[in-house]
Amino acid sequence: MPANLLANGRGRWMAVAASLVISAGMFYAQDTERATPAAPASAPPAAAPSSAMAAAPPPAAELLAASAPVDSRVFDLSLPRGVAPEQGLQVKTIWAARAISMMFPEITTIGGYRQDPLKWHPNGLAIDVMIPNYHSKDGIDLGNQIAGYALANAKRWGVLHVIWRQAIYPGIGAPSWTADYGNETANHFDHVHIATNGGGYPTGRESYFIGSMQR
């Protein structure tokens, strides 16, 4: 792990989490590699990557290596509200947004509910984690870690898919290219899009923790 990663708040959280649950992360990565690939029902059609892309999307296992699911039995901290506006979001989307805010304090903007032709944002099922300096190596590494963290917690948060740098990663399954929509935001170069199965709208009685949620 690079020294500059350990020097900030994210590094402290990631180091503690990784030390507690690395074996769980390895087990989950192996399990996903054995699973049958399955894309989300309304995933955009695959297309050749834009010229800014590498030859192939990073394998899901590579992103998973950046993080690991947190074991609630040994590491369960209360999650305060993060940087994402929570109005209109469903509970599992809120849970993911709060966890990412805590684990990655460099993130200052997370988009949530908005009108959109697709169902994810209007129904409170998705967040967009905006990556600072997304053209830089540090920015790409940060996006990889956040995408990996979401995939590693796919079962817990009900993650249906993650989109990052014009590649779509099902919660379980192999990545594929999305269509080229003509600009960096539409192609998810400047943010990590995370979609969940929602879990219903909050009632106000929910308690969110790093490794569990109570309703």
Residue, then its C-alpha position, 0 to 999 in steps of 0.5 A: m500500500p503506497a505511503n501517501l495512501l496511509a498518510n490520509g484518513r482513507g488510508r487509516w480506514m482501508a488499512v484497518a478494514a483490510s487487516l480485519v477482513i482480507s480473508a473474507g475479500m479473497f473468498y468473495a473474489q473467488d466466489t465471483e469468479r466462479a459465478t455465471p456472468a449476469a448483466p443488469a436487466s437494463a444495462p446499455p449495449a456493449a460497444a467498442p471503447s472510446s480512444a481514451m480507454a485501455a485495451a480492456p476493462p480491468p477485471a472485476a478481481e483486480l478492482l476487488a483486490a483494492s478493497a474487501p467487504v467489512d465483517s460486521r462481527v469485528f468492525d461495525l461503526s455507526l455511519p453518520r450522514g455523508v456528502a450525498p443528499e439522501q432525499g429520494l434515495q432508498v435505504k441500501t443506496i443510502w448505506a452505500a453512500r454513507a460507507i463510501s463517505m466515511m471510507f474515502p474522505e477525499i470524496t466531496t461530491i456524491g450525486g443521488y436522486r435526479q430525473d433521468p430516462l433510466k430508472w436508477h436515479p429517479n427511483g433512488l437506486a443509484i449514486d454517482v461518486m465524483i472522483p477528484n483529478y480523475h485524469s491523474k493516476d491518483g484519481i484513477d486509483l481512487g476510482n478503482q478502489i471505490a469501484g472495488y469497495a462497492l463490488a466487494n460489498a455487493k451482496r451486503w448493499g444489493v449492488l446490481h452494477v458499477i460503471w467506471r471508465q466506460a466499463i460496467y461491472p455487474g455485482i456478480g459477473a464479468p465486466s463489459w464495455t458500455a456504449d460510447y456516449g460521446n463525453e467523459t461524464a456520460n462515459h463515467f470517466d469522472h465518476v463511479h456510478i453504483a446502482t443497488n436494488g434499493g431495499g425500500y424507502p427509509t422510514g426514519r427508524e433506520s440505523y446504518f453501520i459500516g457492516s450492517m443496517q437496522r430497520 
